[in-house]
Amino acid sequence: MARRRRRPLVPEARSGLDELKSKLMGTQTGEEAKFEAAKEVGVPLQKGYNGRLTSVEAGQVGGRLGGSMVKELVRLAQEELKKKQ
């Protein structure tokens, strides 16, 4: 099965997603956020080649970031719905 590169459905949303990621992880950039998430879960992520990471380790980093982002987006959506009522 071929790998798919994950891209936002709306490419213009990339900067907003990176901003959200950095805000949630307390970093300056979205790139730094993945290293912070890796450090929190004990995954030896480094700049450059990371082909020696197991799929479990890579999933821990992505899951930490993605899960936090989804929770925050749901929270924001709920706030917006409350305002409309």
N, C-alpha and C positions, 0 to 999 in steps of 0.2 A: 504494500500500500504506500503510495507516494505521500510525502509530507506536504502539508499546506502551510503556507506562511500566514500567520494571523494578522489580519488588517482590520481596522475599524470599518464598519459598514459605510460610514460617512467619513471620508479621508480628512475633511476639515476639522473633525473632532479630535484628531491626534493631539494637538497642543492642549486641549482641555483635559483629555485623559491623562496626559503626562503631568499636568498641573495637579490633578486630583491624586495621582499616585504619589507625587512628591509631598503633597500636603499630608496625606495619611501616614506616610512613613517618616515625616519630619526631616526631609532632606531638601536640598536646593533644586535638584533635577530628578526627572523620572529615571534616568540612568543610575543615579546614586541610590535610588529607592530599592532596586533589585539587589544591590550589594548589602544594604541594610537588612532587607528581609532574609537574605541568605545567612547573614551573621546571626540573626535572631533564632533561626532554626538549626544552626550549626552546620551549614553546608559550605564547603570550601570553594565558593565561587570566586573567580579572579578575572581580571580584564584579559581579553584575548580569548584564546582557545579553551573551551571547557568540555571537550569531548570525552573526558574521563569521568564526568559526573554520571551517576546512574540515573535512570529515568525516575526513580523514586525521589532522589535528591532534587532533580530539576523540577519535579512536580511539587515538592514542598515549597520551593521558592515561588513558583508561579501560582500555586494555590493560596499562599499567604497574601500575595499582592492582589490577585484576582478576587479572592474572597472578601478582602477588605474593601476593595473598590465596589463590588456588587452591594455589599451591606450599606455603604455610604450612599450609593445611588438610589437604593430603595428608600432609605431614610429621607433623602431629599425629595423624592417623588411623593412620599406620604405627607410631608410638610406642605407641598404644593396642593395636594388634594384637600387637606384640612383648610387651607386658605380659601379654596373655592366654595366651600360649604357655607 
